[in-house]
Amino acid sequence: MSYETGFFKYILYTPLTIVGAMSMYVFGGGIITLLNTFHHLFLGDFINAFVEYFITSALPPTSIGQILIQVAVGSVVAGIKWYLAVGRF
């Protein structure tokens, strides 16, 4: 199996298990929270950065779409990290 095939299998099959889906949900939530917070921090808007951090990290999702997006973001970022960490030699 090539590393590219393993990369796609990691992204597609990890969320299909209960532990994998929960792990990718938590990891994806952290990534989304950091991206939203950094946007406000770079603009110098610290109050909005704190509010955005609280909203995206402490409040539960309000739709199935938000859950699926968090799992997808977590899976893709974790897959990229796996691909870069695995030695190709």
Sequence and secondary structure as in RCSB ss.txt:
>XXXX:A:sequence
MSYETGFFKYILYTPLTIVGAMSMYVFGGGIITLLNTFHHLFLGDFINAFVEYFITSALPPTSIGQILIQVAVGS
VVAGIKWYLAVGRF
>XXXX:A:secstr
  HHHHHHHHHHHGGGSHHHHHHHHHHHHHHHHHHHHHHHHHHT HHHHHHHHHHHHHS  SSHHHHHHHHHHHH
HHHHHHHHHHS   
